[in-house]
């Protein structure tokens, strides 16, 4: 059950991120149609992502103690859900109003709003979600730890990317354009994130108490977060 939940979280994280990026980058290309402007914008976004990731990594030990293991693990999906609803909802409103055009004064607001979601989601993934996810393997037996981790890593990487590509192509075939597919993208994104949160809750029920106790070890011993990150 633990490996299944880890696999669900890994795949859900990849799919939800790809679905969001399909919509956001489509709008970014409308705002910055030239490759040079697009690349410059993405460079600024990646710089912000790196800065926030470093900040959250420094704050991670405090967040684990303050929010607990389950709370820290759920930061990424909760951020993806809340900010994702705001982004997709605003995108659908703009599409219906005819504002998804380069000359619209609302388009930069939407694109920068999407950038905030992208930055927060990536930073939380690498500084909070991944370390919390790795801690689960500490509670498993040796065979489940080695074979399960290998399976989850491969499954998450391949299914996330391949599944996202297939979904994107399917939406383009059915809806014609990314703009027309926005309601479907929002529904699929919401379903995947809810499934992600369910897996987090399931793991919390199975090993939450055990993982919480790992933060109560003496200060002269290495904490579980450091072991997991290593």
VOBA-1610 file (N, C-alpha, C; in pm, whole numbers, padded with zeros to 5 digits, always signed):
BEGIN
Unk+00081-00123+00000Unk+00000+00000+00000Unk+00084+00127+00000Unk+00197+00125+00074Unk+00281+00243+00081Unk+00341+00276-00055Unk+00391+00173-00125Unk+00451+00195-00256Unk+00346+00244-00355Unk+00224+00191-00344Unk+00116+00236-00432Unk+00086+00384-00410Unk+00080+00426-00285Unk+00055+00567-00255Unk+00169+00656-00304Unk+00292+00609-00286Unk+00407+00685-00336Unk+00403+00698-00488Unk+00363+00590-00555Unk+00352+00594-00700Unk+00243+00691-00745Unk+00129+00689-00675Unk+00020+00782-00707Unk+00067+00926-00691Unk+00137+00954-00582Unk+00186+01090-00558Unk+00284+01133-00666Unk+00374+01044-00703Unk+00475+01077-00803Unk+00413+01105-00939Unk+00321+01017-00981Unk+00254+01035-01110Unk+00164+01158-01107Unk+00091+01178-00998Unk+00001+01292-00988Unk+00079+01423-00992Unk+00194+01426-00926Unk+00274+01548-00927Unk+00318+01581-01071Unk+00364+01480-01143Unk+00409+01503-01280Unk+00296+01545-01372Unk+00182+01476-01364Unk+00069+01506-01452Unk+00009+01643-01423Unk-00009+01676-01296Unk-00069+01805-01262Unk+00021+01920-01307Unk+00152+01902-01292Unk+00246+02005-01334Unk+00242+02024-01486Unk+00236+01914-01560Unk+00233+01923-01706Unk+00104+01988-01755Unk-00010+01951-01696Unk-00138+02010-01737Unk-00139+02160-01713Unk-00087+02202-01598Unk-00080+02346-01571Unk+00013+02416-01671Unk+00129+02356-01696Unk+00225+02420-01784Unk+00176+02429-01929Unk+00094+02332-01971Unk+00036+02338-02105Unk-00045+02467-02120Unk-00129+02496-02020Unk-00213+02617-02026Unk-00129+02743-02009Unk-00040+02743-01909Unk+00038+02864-01879Unk+00133+02900-01992Unk+00205+02802-02044Unk+00301+02833-02150Unk+00232+02870-02280Unk+00110+02818-02300Unk+00033+02861-02416Unk+00001+03009-02408Unk-00035+03056-02289Unk-00064+03198-02269Unk+00063+03282-02273Unk+00172+03224-02225Unk+00300+03293-02230Unk+00345+03317-02373Unk+00318+03219-02460Unk+00354+03236-02602Unk+00268+03342-02672Unk+00145+03360-02623Unk+00063+03468-02677Unk+00120+03603-02637Unk+00165+03614-02511Unk+00221+03740-02461Unk+00358+03768-02521Unk+00440+03665-02534Unk+00576+03679-02589Unk+00594+03582-02706Unk+00546+03619-02824Unk+00554+03528-02939Unk+00696+03505-02992Unk+00785+03600-02968Unk+00922+03583-03020Unk+01001+03490-02927Unk+01084+03401-02983Unk+01164+03309-02900Unk+01255+03380-02800Unk+01309+03496-02840Unk+01400+03569-02751Unk+01327+03620-02627Unk+01209+03680-02647Unk+01133+03733-02534Unk+01083+03619-02445Unk+01041+03510-02508Unk+00993+03393-02433Unk+01106+03337-02346Unk+01224+03320-02405Unk+01338+03265-02331Unk+01381+03358-02218Unk+01378+03489-02242Unk+01416+03585-02139Unk+01320+03578-02021Unk+01191+03567-02051Unk+01091+03558-01944Unk+01111+03430-01863Unk+01131+03318-01932Unk+01150+03191-01863Unk+01278+03193-01779Unk+01380+03264-01826Unk+01503+03277-01748Unk+01478+03348-01616Unk+01397+03455-01620Unk+01363+03526-01496Unk+01284+03436-01402Unk+01191+03358-01458Unk+01109+03269-01376Unk+01195+03160-01311Unk+01287+03103-01387Unk+01375+03000-01332Unk+01464+03056-01222Unk+01506+03181-01237Unk+01588+03246-01134Unk+01507+03261-01005Unk+01381+03304-01017Unk+01295+03315-00900Unk+01269+03178-00837Unk+01252+03077-00920Unk+01230+02942-00870Unk+01349+02893-00789Unk+01469+02917-00841Unk+01590+02876-00769Unk+01605+02947-00635Unk+01574+03078-00634Unk+01587+03155-00511Unk+01488+03107-00405Unk+01364+03081-00445Unk+01264+03034-00349Unk+01295+02893-00301Unk+01348+02809-00391Unk+01386+02673-00352Unk+01492+02676-00243Unk+01593+02760-00260Unk+01699+02772-00159Unk+01643+02822-00026Unk+01552+02919-00033Unk+01491+02974+00088Unk+01411+02867+00162Unk+01331+02791+00089Unk+01250+02687+00152Unk+01336+02572+00206Unk+01447+02544+00139Unk+01538+02441+00190Unk+01594+02481+00326Unk+01628+02609+00341Unk+01678+02656+00469Unk+01569+02653+00576Unk+01445+02677+00532Unk+01333+02680+00628Unk+01272+02542+00651Unk+01313+02442+00574Unk+01251+02310+00579Unk+01252+02247+00719Unk+01365+02248+00792Unk+01363+02186+00926Unk+01258+02250+01017Unk+01246+02381+01012Unk+01148+02452+01095Unk+01005+02416+01050Unk+00984+02408+00918Unk+00851+02375+00865Unk+00810+02234+00903Unk+00906+02140+00900Unk+00875+02002+00939Unk+00831+01996+01085Unk+00897+02074+01170Unk+00861+02073+01312Unk+00730+02148+01336Unk+00706+02253+01259Unk+00587+02336+01279Unk+00463+02270+01217Unk+00475+02221+01094Unk+00360+02165+01023Unk+00347+02015+01041Unk+00455+01950+01081Unk+00455+01804+01088Unk+00485+01744+00952Unk+00506+01612+00952Unk+00541+01545+00826Unk+00428+01554+00724Unk+00306+01521+00764Unk+00193+01521+00671Unk+00163+01662+00622Unk+00171+01760+00711Unk+00146+01898+00671Unk+00247+01948+00570Unk+00373+01913+00590Unk+00477+01954+00497Unk+00462+01883+00363Unk+00429+01754+00368Unk+00411+01678+00244Unk+00295+01731+00162Unk+00192+01784+00229Unk+00073+01831+00157Unk+00081+01976+00112Unk+00191+02046+00144Unk+00205+02185+00100Unk+00199+02196-00052Unk+00272+02108-00121Unk+00278+02116-00267Unk+00142+02089-00332Unk+00072+01979-00300Unk-00058+01959-00364Unk-00161+02064-00326Unk-00158+02113-00202Unk-00254+02216-00163Unk-00228+02347-00237Unk-00100+02381-00255Unk-00067+02500-00334Unk-00109+02482-00479Unk-00085+02361-00533Unk-00125+02333-00671Unk-00275+02343-00688Unk-00350+02297-00589Unk-00496+02302-00599Unk-00549+02445-00587Unk-00511+02514-00480Unk-00563+02649-00456Unk-00524+02747-00566Unk-00395+02755-00596Unk-00349+02847-00698Unk-00392+02800-00837Unk-00401+02668-00855Unk-00445+02614-00984Unk-00588+02653-01015Unk-00676+02644-00915Unk-00815+02686-00935Unk-00822+02834-00972Unk-00743+02917-00902Unk-00743+03060-00933Unk-00693+03085-01075Unk-00586+03017-01114Unk-00529+03037-01247Unk-00624+02990-01357Unk-00674+02869-01344Unk-00762+02816-01448Unk-00895+02893-01451Unk-00946+02929-01335Unk-01071+03004-01332Unk-01058+03139-01400Unk-00948+03209-01372Unk-00923+03339-01436Unk-00898+03321-01585Unk-00830+03214-01622Unk-00803+03187-01764Unk-00933+03163-01841Unk-01025+03086-01781Unk-01153+03057-01847Unk-01235+03186-01860Unk-01233+03269-01756Unk-01306+03397-01761Unk-01250+03485-01872Unk-01117+03492-01883Unk-01055+03573-01988Unk-01085+03518-02127Unk-01084+03384-02139Unk-01113+03324-02270Unk-01255+03356-02314Unk-01350+03347-02221Unk-01489+03376-02256Unk-01509+03524-02288Unk-01430+03611-02226Unk-01441+03754-02251Unk-01359+03801-02369Unk-01283+03710-02430Unk-01201+03747-02544Unk-01075+03824-02507Unk-01026+03803-02384Unk-00910+03878-02337Unk-00777+03804-02357Unk-00782+03680-02407Unk-00658+03605-02426Unk-00594+03643-02560Unk-00560+03771-02570Unk-00493+03824-02689Unk-00375+03908-02643Unk-00279+03927-02729Unk-00154+03993-02690Unk-00176+04137-02643Unk-00275+04204-02699Unk-00299+04345-02664Unk-00379+04364-02536Unk-00427+04255-02477Unk-00508+04267-02356Unk-00422+04309-02237Unk-00473+04402-02158Unk-00400+04445-02039Unk-00406+04341-01927Unk-00499+04245-01940Unk-00513+04140-01839Unk-00415+04025-01861Unk-00368+04008-01984Unk-00283+03893-02014Unk-00154+03891-01932Unk-00081+04005-01918Unk+00040+04001-01833Unk+00009+03961-01689Unk-00107+04004-01637Unk-00146+03968-01501Unk-00163+03817-01490Unk-00230+03758-01589Unk-00253+03614-01588Unk-00122+03537-01601Unk-00036+03581-01690Unk+00092+03512-01711Unk+00180+03520-01587Unk+00185+03636-01524Unk+00265+03649-01402Unk+00204+03571-01286Unk+00070+03565-01283Unk+00004+03482-01183Unk+00041+03335-01201Unk+00043+03290-01327Unk+00087+03153-01356Unk+00232+03131-01318Unk+00313+03234-01335Unk+00454+03224-01298Unk+00469+03201-01148Unk+00385+03268-01070Unk+00390+03250-00924Unk+00358+03106-00887Unk+00254+03051-00950Unk+00220+02911-00924Unk+00334+02819-00965Unk+00394+02843-01080Unk+00504+02760-01129Unk+00622+02764-01030Unk+00656+02884-00985Unk+00770+02901-00893Unk+00742+02831-00760Unk+00623+02854-00703Unk+00590+02795-00573Unk+00585+02643-00582Unk+00523+02593-00690Unk+00509+02448-00704Unk+00643+02379-00718Unk+00732+02435-00801Unk+00864+02373-00820Unk+00949+02385-00694Unk+00946+02500-00630Unk+01025+02519-00508Unk+00978+02425-00397Unk+00847+02416-00380Unk+00792+02327-00276Unk+00820+02181-00308Unk+00819+02147-00436Unk+00846+02008-00476Unk+00985+01965-00432Unk+01086+02043-00464Unk+01225+02001-00439Unk+01270+02025-00295Unk+01210+02122-00226Unk+01258+02152-00091Unk+01173+02089+00019Unk+01045+02059-00010Unk+00957+02005+00093Unk+00899+01869+00054Unk+00839+01860-00065Unk+00769+01738-00104Unk+00865+01620-00118Unk+00973+01639-00190Unk+01067+01528-00213Unk+01132+01478-00083Unk+01184+01566+00004Unk+01238+01515+00131Unk+01134+01441+00215Unk+01011+01494+00221Unk+00906+01427+00298Unk+00870+01293+00236Unk+00870+01287+00104Unk+00842+01162+00034Unk+00950+01058+00062Unk+01075+01101+00061Unk+01187+01008+00085Unk+01183+00951+00227Unk+01129+01027+00320Unk+01122+00979+00458Unk+01034+00855+00472Unk+00938+00840+00383Unk+00848+00724+00390Unk+00927+00595+00373Unk+01031+00597+00289Unk+01108+00476+00263Unk+01180+00426+00388Unk+01205+00516+00484Unk+01271+00475+00608Unk+01184+00375+00685Unk+01052+00387+00670Unk+00960+00301+00745Unk+00938+00165+00677Unk+00990+00145+00556Unk+00965+00022+00482Unk+01076-00080+00507Unk+01049-00206+00476Unk+01152-00309+00486Unk+01250-00293+00369Unk+01362-00362+00377Unk+01471-00343+00281Unk+01426-00370+00137Unk+01352-00476+00115Unk+01309-00510-00021Unk+01214-00405-00079Unk+01117-00365+00002Unk+01022-00263-00044Unk+01092-00130-00067Unk+01193-00104+00016Unk+01264+00023+00004Unk+01341+00032-00126Unk+01413-00074-00162Unk+01497-00070-00282Unk+01414-00087-00410Unk+01333-00192-00413Unk+01254-00219-00533Unk+01143-00115-00551Unk+01081-00077-00440Unk+00973+00021-00446Unk+01021+00156-00494Unk+01134+00200-00442Unk+01187+00331-00482Unk+01223+00332-00629Unk+01285+00226-00676Unk+01322+00219-00818Unk+01197+00223-00907Unk+01096+00146-00867Unk+00972+00142-00945Unk+00902+00277-00945Unk+00895+00341-00828Unk+00827+00470-00818Unk+00900+00577-00898Unk+01033+00579-00889Unk+01110+00680-00963Unk+01091+00665-01114Unk+01096+00541-01163Unk+01079+00518-01307Unk+00936+00547-01349Unk+00841+00499-01268Unk+00699+00519-01301Unk+00664+00667-01301Unk+00710+00738-01198Unk+00677+00880-01189Unk+00734+00960-01305Unk+00859+00929-01342Unk+00922+01004-01451Unk+00859+00973-01585Unk+00837+00844-01614Unk+00789+00805-01746Unk+00640+00829-01763Unk+00559+00784-01665Unk+00414+00800-01678Unk+00376+00947-01674Unk+00444+01025-01589Unk+00413+01167-01580Unk+00434+01237-01713Unk+00551+01217-01773Unk+00581+01284-01899Unk+00500+01228-02015Unk+00497+01095-02026Unk+00424+01032-02137Unk+00274+01056-02125Unk+00221+01039-02004Unk+00078+01061-01984Unk+00038+01204-02011Unk+00122+01298-01969Unk+00093+01439-01995Unk+00093+01471-02143Unk+00186+01413-02217Unk+00193+01435-02361Unk+00070+01378-02432Unk+00030+01256-02392Unk-00089+01195-02452Unk-00215+01276-02421Unk-00225+01323-02298Unk-00341+01404-02261Unk-00345+01534-02340Unk-00228+01595-02358Unk-00222+01719-02435Unk-00266+01697-02579Unk-00215+01590-02641Unk-00253+01561-02779Unk-00401+01527-02790Unk-00452+01453-02692Unk-00594+01418-02694Unk-00683+01540-02681Unk-00643+01635-02596Unk-00721+01757-02580Unk-00719+01842-02707Unk-00604+01847-02772Unk-00595+01923-02897Unk-00682+01861-03006Unk-00686+01728-03010Unk-00769+01660-03110Unk-00917+01683-03082Unk-00956+01674-02956Unk-01098+01686-02919Unk-01146+01831-02918Unk-01062+01922-02868Unk-01107+02061-02849Unk-01055+02157-02956Unk-00951+02119-03025Unk-00898+02204-03131Unk-00785+02295-03087Unk-00803+02365-02975Unk-00700+02456-02924Unk-00688+02440-02773Unk-00576+02489-02718Unk-00556+02485-02574Unk-00657+02575-02503Unk-00688+02688-02564Unk-00784+02781-02504Unk-00920+02714-02489Unk-00964+02644-02593Unk-01093+02574-02587Unk-01090+02460-02486Unk-00972+02406-02459Unk-00959+02292-02368Unk-00941+02334-02223Unk-00943+02464-02193Unk-00917+02510-02056Unk-01012+02449-01951Unk-01145+02442-01974Unk-01231+02379-01873Unk-01195+02233-01847Unk-01160+02160-01954Unk-01121+02019-01938Unk-00989+02009-01863Unk-00896+02098-01895Unk-00768+02100-01824Unk-00788+02125-01675Unk-00877+02218-01643Unk-00903+02250-01502Unk-00964+02129-01430Unk-01059+02062-01495Unk-01123+01946-01433Unk-01023+01833-01412Unk-00940+01807-01513Unk-00840+01700-01502Unk-00736+01734-01396Unk-00691+01859-01394Unk-00593+01905-01295Unk-00648+01889-01153Unk-00774+01927-01132Unk-00836+01918-01000Unk-00848+01773-00955Unk-00892+01685-01046Unk-00907+01543-01012Unk-00773+01482-00972Unk-00669+01513-01047Unk-00537+01456-01020Unk-00483+01505-00886Unk-00501+01634-00855Unk-00451+01687-00727Unk-00530+01629-00609Unk-00661+01609-00627Unk-00741+01546-00521Unk-00690+01404-00495Unk-00658+01331-00601Unk-00603+01196-00587Unk-00468+01201-00516Unk-00389+01301-00546Unk-00259+01323-00481Unk-00279+01344-00331Unk-00374+01430-00293Unk-00401+01456-00152Unk-00454+01332-00081Unk-00532+01251-00154Unk-00581+01126-00095Unk-00466+01034-00060Unk-00366+01025-00149Unk-00250+00940-00124Unk-00170+00990-00003Unk-00159+01123+00009Unk-00091+01180+00126Unk-00164+01143+00254Unk-00297+01155+00253Unk-00377+01122+00370Unk-00364+00974+00405Unk-00362+00890+00303Unk-00350+00745+00324Unk-00216+00712+00389Unk-00109+00773+00341Unk+00023+00750+00400Unk+00029+00802+00543Unk-00036+00914+00568Unk-00039+00971+00702Unk-00108+00875+00798Unk-00215+00812+00753Unk-00286+00715+00838Unk-00199+00593+00868Unk-00114+00554+00772Unk-00032+00434+00790Unk+00094+00461+00870Unk+00162+00572+00842Unk+00294+00594+00904Unk+00313+00734+00961Unk+00206+00814+00965Unk+00219+00951+01011Unk+00275+00963+01151Unk+00221+00884+01244Unk+00266+00892+01383Unk+00413+00853+01396Unk+00453+00750+01323Unk+00592+00704+01329Unk+00686+00810+01273Unk+00646+00874+01164Unk+00730+00977+01103Unk+00735+01103+01188Unk+00625+01133+01257Unk+00625+01250+01345Unk+00724+01232+01460Unk+00735+01108+01510Unk+00828+01082+01622Unk+00973+01100+01582Unk+01002+01092+01453Unk+01140+01108+01408Unk+01192+01249+01435Unk+01101+01346+01450Unk+01144+01483+01476Unk+01166+01510+01624Unk+01143+01409+01706Unk+01158+01427+01850Unk+01285+01362+01904Unk+01377+01321+01813Unk+01502+01257+01857Unk+01594+01362+01917Unk+01692+01322+01998Unk+01781+01417+02062Unk+01859+01498+01959Unk+01900+01619+02001Unk+01967+01710+01910Unk+02104+01660+01867Unk+02168+01574+01948Unk+02301+01527+01913Unk+02298+01413+01812Unk+02177+01369+01773Unk+02166+01267+01670Unk+02118+01331+01542Unk+02158+01276+01426Unk+02113+01335+01300Unk+01962+01320+01285Unk+01895+01428+01240Unk+01749+01419+01228Unk+01710+01343+01102Unk+01584+01303+01097Unk+01534+01218+00988Unk+01536+01292+00856Unk+01513+01425+00860Unk+01512+01501+00735Unk+01648+01498+00669Unk+01755+01509+00752Unk+01890+01506+00697Unk+01920+01369+00638Unk+01875+01264+00706Unk+01897+01127+00655Unk+01824+01108+00524Unk+01697+01156+00517Unk+01618+01140+00396Unk+01679+01218+00280Unk+01726+01340+00308Unk+01783+01421+00202Unk+01912+01361+00150Unk+01988+01296+00241Unk+02113+01233+00199Unk+02087+01112+00113
//
